[in-house]
């Protein structure tokens, strides 16, 4: 690296698919997953797993699943 190059953030590196928004959704999904497991809320557990899987695979999660995750504690 010469003096004119700037180091790339993790989000900017080649092959890195996860954006900060995806990371936040996955983090929220883990918290909701824990609560949903304790409450026996199978629909929420399934939605959380889909959001987490999408994040790990670099895919976009379904809007309905994201909405459930973001509004679960409201």
C-alpha positions as CSV (number, residue, x, y, z in Angstrom):
1,X,0.0,0.0,0.0
2,X,1.4,3.4,-1.0
3,X,0.8,6.6,0.9
4,X,-2.1,7.7,-1.3
5,X,-4.3,4.6,-0.7
6,X,-6.8,4.6,2.1
7,X,-7.6,1.4,3.9
8,X,-11.1,0.0,3.1
9,X,-13.7,-0.5,5.7
10,X,-14.9,-4.1,6.0
11,X,-18.2,-3.1,4.2
12,X,-16.2,-1.9,1.2
13,X,-13.9,-4.9,0.7
14,X,-14.5,-7.2,-2.3
15,X,-16.7,-10.1,-1.5
16,X,-18.2,-8.5,1.6
17,X,-22.0,-8.5,1.3
18,X,-23.3,-7.6,4.7
19,X,-24.2,-3.9,5.2
20,X,-24.6,-2.2,8.5
21,X,-28.4,-2.4,8.1
22,X,-28.3,-6.2,7.6
23,X,-26.1,-6.5,10.7
24,X,-28.5,-4.5,12.8
25,X,-31.4,-6.6,11.6
26,X,-29.5,-9.8,12.3
27,X,-28.6,-8.6,15.8
28,X,-32.2,-7.6,16.5
29,X,-33.3,-11.0,15.2
30,X,-31.1,-12.8,17.7
31,X,-32.6,-10.8,20.6
32,X,-36.2,-11.5,19.4
33,X,-35.3,-15.1,18.8
34,X,-34.3,-15.5,22.4
35,X,-37.5,-13.9,23.7
36,X,-39.7,-15.8,21.2
37,X,-38.2,-19.1,22.2
38,X,-39.0,-18.4,25.9
39,X,-42.6,-17.4,25.0
40,X,-43.1,-20.3,22.7
41,X,-43.9,-18.0,19.8
42,X,-43.2,-20.3,16.9
43,X,-44.1,-17.8,14.1
44,X,-41.6,-15.3,15.5
45,X,-38.9,-18.0,15.9
46,X,-39.3,-18.9,12.3
47,X,-39.2,-15.3,11.1
48,X,-36.1,-14.7,13.2
49,X,-34.4,-17.7,11.7
50,X,-35.1,-16.6,8.2
51,X,-33.7,-13.1,8.9
52,X,-30.6,-14.5,10.4
53,X,-30.1,-17.0,7.6
54,X,-30.6,-14.3,5.0
55,X,-28.0,-12.2,6.8
56,X,-25.5,-15.0,6.9
57,X,-26.0,-15.8,3.2
58,X,-25.8,-12.2,2.0
59,X,-29.4,-12.2,0.9
60,X,-32.2,-9.8,1.6
61,X,-34.7,-10.8,4.3
62,X,-38.4,-10.7,3.6
63,X,-40.0,-7.4,4.6
64,X,-42.7,-9.1,6.7
65,X,-40.0,-10.9,8.7
66,X,-38.0,-7.7,9.2
67,X,-41.2,-5.9,10.3
68,X,-42.0,-8.6,12.8
69,X,-38.4,-8.4,14.2
70,X,-38.3,-4.7,14.4
71,X,-41.8,-4.4,16.1
72,X,-41.7,-7.4,18.3
73,X,-41.1,-5.6,21.6
74,X,-43.5,-2.7,20.8
